[in-house]
């Protein structure tokens, strides 16, 4: 009997490794040489295990200014917490907050920048505000004729499209564009769509270059090397986030202030069915969580089968419907923020009418079909099989 040993070289193994755009350095480094660079980034802006800022400084790239989104440059600020301008403690480079006094860089803040580079890990959900930051960065770049390079990254929720499409009258920083809750695009593809659909002010177009990922397709699971934000600590929380974030527009806690944010939900008045949690202050994640110090009864999803959840390729409205059925008689359930998250007032009305998840989902289909036809124009990576 003959034994054949197949060896795979380091080069071949590297070809199979998922490479975010930031790691495809030969595709963008030459463009940065001798230029004054602005960086839009946070803790997810990595080149392998090194921060993009440190990587570029080591290569004598002149970084004029850093721009940071919600949660700050190091990604440790609470959701919604206003962030002040500062300096990077390691390099001394000035940091401009785009989640403090203003969401959009000013003319003064970009006047000495030749090229803007955007590198932030997204999770592919409309109310995750990094795509709103992207919009405003594209807008100032278009106004000031500054080229924008996006270092693309895999979207861990790219394997499906679902949810109500946002109605223009409910546009806000947690939803600026007529897209569904889960839109199935990387941040680079999304930027192409912003440009192509003329969503920037006055139909402006941004001089856009997307440095694509390599060895990745939409159905592929991608384990994020760092948390994209403080309350999305793992793959399960990222997968459940599109379904559980609706609770931010209700009195129900989605687990902020616990060890399992976006992996459980509850309320002090929900039925006691064997599971409870008590939100606490967690600096860098949830300083002032809903129901701090109060026992919440509800449901533990931390042992949810991630593979099975991914296979459904849809939001799970059962969590929201179940909580509403238990609480609406004893407390006001929906607040005005819920409409911004849903992008429509219809979802609230449908749940209040007692419609089933299947009935609600059926009302989305026409808009989803229209969106998917638009979406096709901007794909960089193979679509679903």
N, C-alpha and C positions, 0 to 999 in steps of 0.2 A: 504494500500500500504506500502510495506517495503522499507526502504532506506538503501542501503548497502554502507558503506563508506570504500574505499580502501586506506589505508595509506602506504606510501613508506618510509621505514626507511632511515636514513642517509647513512647507509652502502650500501643499494640498489641503492640510488641515485649516490653514488660514483662509483658503478660498471658501471653505464651508462655513466659517464663522460669520455671524451677522455683524456687519460693519456699519454703524451709523455714519452719517455724512461727515461728522467731525473727524472720523478716523481715516477718511479718504483724503489725506492731507495734500497729496500732489494735485488734487483737483481744485484747491482754493488758495493754498499758501502763496503761489507765485503772484496771484492777484493782489495780495496784501503787502507785498514787499514795497518799501518806500512810501507807503500811504499812511494817512492818519485814520485810525480805525475806531469805530464805535462798536461795542459789544452789547447785545441784549441777551442776558443769560442769568442763570441761577446755579444751584448746586448740581443740577443735572447736566451742566455743560462740561462734559468730560471727553478727553481724548485718551482712550483706554482708561487708565486709572488716574490720570492727571487732569487737573482742571484746565479748561481751554485757555483761561487767562495766563496761567503759569506756563503752559505750553507755548503760547505765542510770545510771551515776554522773553523766554529762553532763546527764541529764534529771532530776536531783535525786531519784532513787529511792534510798531508804535501804537499803543492803545491809548487813545485820547480820553475816552470816557466809557464807563459801564452804565447800562440801564437795567434796572431790576424790576420784575413784575410783582404781582401779589405774592405774599409770603417772603419777599425780600431776596437779596442776592444769595444768601446762604440757606434760604428756604426754611426758616425757623419761626416766622411770624404767623400768628393766627389768621384764619380766614377772615377777610374783611378788615383786618387791622391796618390802619394808616401807617405808612412807613416813611421816615424822613430820609433826606439825602445824607450821604456819609462818604467815607473813604474805605477802600479795601485795605484791611489791616496788613496784608502780606505785601502788596505792591504799592500802596499809597495812591492808587488810581481813584479818581472821583467817581462816586456812584450816584446816579440820579434815579430816584424812586419814581416808577410809573404807577404806583398805587398809594399815593399820598395826596399832595396838593393837586396833581393833574395826572391824567392817564396817557397823555400824548406828549412826546418831547417837544420843547419849544424851539423856535428858530435859533435862539441864542445858544441852546444846548447842542445843536448840531452844526452850527456855522463853520466849525473847524474840522469837520469830519468828511473824509473823502469816500469812505465805504462803510456801510453798516453791516454787521454780521449778527444773525439771529440764530441762537442755539438753545432751545428749551424743549424738554421732554413733555409732550402733550399726552392726554389719555383719550382723545377722540370724543369728547362729550361737550355739547353746546354750552352748558353753563360753567364749564371749567375755563377760567377767565384768560388763560394764556393766548387764546385765539383772538380775544378782544384787544389785548396788548399788541398782538401781531397786526391787527387792523390799523391801529393808530401809528405804529412804527412805519408801516407801508405808506400811510397817508403823508406823514412828514417827509419821508424819503421822496415821495412823488412830488410834493410841493417844492422841495429844495434840490431836486435833481441829484439825489444821492443814490447810487446803486446799492441794492440790498442783496446780500448773499444769505440764504437759509441753509444751515447744516441740518439736513433732515434726519429724523429719528423714527423708528417703527412705532406704530400706534397699537397698543395692546388691546384696543377694542375695535380694530379695523375689520374684523371678520363679519360684521353685520351693519345694517342701517335700520333704525327703528325710532318710533316716537312721533308725536305731533310735530309738524313743521311750524316754525315760529311765524306768527302774524306780526306784521310791521308795527302795529300800534302797541305791542308789548315788548318792543326792542329795548334793551338796557345793556349794561356792562356784562350781565350774565347771559346775554343772548343778543347779538347785534344783527344777525343775518337770517334769511329765510331758509334755515336748514333744520332737519329733525334733531332730536335730542342726541342720538348717536348717528354720526354721519359717514363713518367708514373711510376716512381719508387721513393721511399723514399731515403734519403741519405744513410740509412743503406743497403737497397737493392742494391743501386748503388755501394757501397763499395764491396759488395759480387760479383757484376759483374766485377769490376776492378780486383779483385783477380782471379775469375773463368776464365776470358777470357785472363789472363796473359798480362794485359796492363801495368804492372809495368816494369821498366827497367830490362833487363836481365832475364825476366820471373820470377822475384822474387814473393814470396807470403808473405803476411802480416799475422801475428798471430792476427786474427780478431774476436772480439766478438761484436755482435749487441744486445743491450738492446731494445726490441721492444716496440712500443706504444701498449696501450690496448684500447679496445672499439672503434676502428676506422676501417673503410673500405674505399676503393678507391673512391666510389661515394659520400662519406660523405663530406659535407661542413665543413671546419675547419677555424674558425675565429682566426687569429693569434693574440696573446696577445700583441705583439709589432711589429713595422715595421721591416721587415727583412733587409732593407737598406733604406737610406734616401729618395729615390725617388719612393718607393713602399709603399705609406701611407695607403692603404686600399685594400679590397678584389677585387675591380674592377680593380685597377691598376695592381694587381698581375695577374688577369685573362687576361688583355689586353697586358701585357708586352711581351709575346712571339710573338705577331703579330706586335706591335709597335716598338720594339727594333731594327728591321731592319732599321728604320730611322736613327739610329746612324751611319750607313754607307752611308748616303745620306746628302744633304744639308737641309733636312726637320727637324724641331724641333718636338720632341715628348713631349713637354711640360715641360722640365726641366726649372727651374727658374719661375715656376708658382705654383699656389695652386693645380693644377691638373696634376702633372707629370704622363705620360703614361695613360692619360685619354683625351688627345687632340693631335692634330698635325697641323702644319701649316708652312708657309714660307711667307716672305714679298711679293713674286711675285705670290702667289696662288690667285685664283679668290676670290673676295670679295662677300661672300654669307651670310653675316649677323653675322659672328663670327670672333673675332680676340682676340689675346692676346699679351702681351708685356713681354718677359722674363726679369727677374731682378735677381740680385745677392741675393742668399739666403744662408748665411753661414750655413754650416752643411748639405747642400743638393746640391746646385748648385752655387758655387761662381762665375763661369765664364760660364754661359749658352750660348748656341748657340743663336745668334741674340739678345744679351743683349741690352735692351733699344730700340729695333726696333719692330714696329708693325708687327705681323705675322697674316696672314689671313688663315683660315682653317676650322677645324671641331671639334666640342665639343662632346666628347664621355662620359662626366661625368654623364650623365643621362641614359647611356646604361643600358638595363635590364640585370643584372648579371645572373639571373636564365636562361634567354633565351640564353645568350651567352654560358653558361656552357653546355646547351643542344646540341649545335652544335658539341661539342667535336672535334674541329679542329681549326687550325689557320685561321685568316681572312686576306687574301691577298688583299682584295678589297681596303684597306687603301693605301697600297703601290702602287698598280696599278693606283689608282685614282691620287695620287700625281705625279707619273711618267708621266701620260698622260698630266697633267697640266704644268709641269715644264721642261721636258727634252729638249724642243725646245729652251729654254732661259737660261739654266744653265746646267753644267755638273752634272748629277744626281748621278751616282754611284761612290764611291771612293773605294780604294783597301780594306779598312776595311770591306766593305760589303761582300766580299768573305769569310772572316773569320767568320762573323756572320752567313752567310748562310751555311758555310761548303762546299761550292761548287761554281763554276762559272756559273753553269747552270741556276740558278734562275735569275741572271742578264740578261743572254742571252734570256731566255724565255720571260721576261717582255719586253725587247727591241724588240723582234719579234712580240709582240702584242698578245701573247697567253693568253687565258682566265684563270681564276682561276681554273676552272674545268679541263682544259687541262694540266695545270701545276701540279695540284694535282695528276692527273693520272700517271705522270712520277715518282712519289714517291713510288707507291704502292708495287712494287716488293721488293725494299729495306726495306720498312716498314714491310712487311710480314716476311722477313728474320730476322729483328731485333726482332720482337715480339716473334719469336720462341726461340731466344737466351734469351730474357728477362724472359720468363716463368721459367727458371731454378733458378732464384734468388728471386722470390717473397716470401715475408714473410706474406703478408696480402691477403685477398680474392680479386680476380680480378673482373673486371666489370661483372655485371649481363647481 
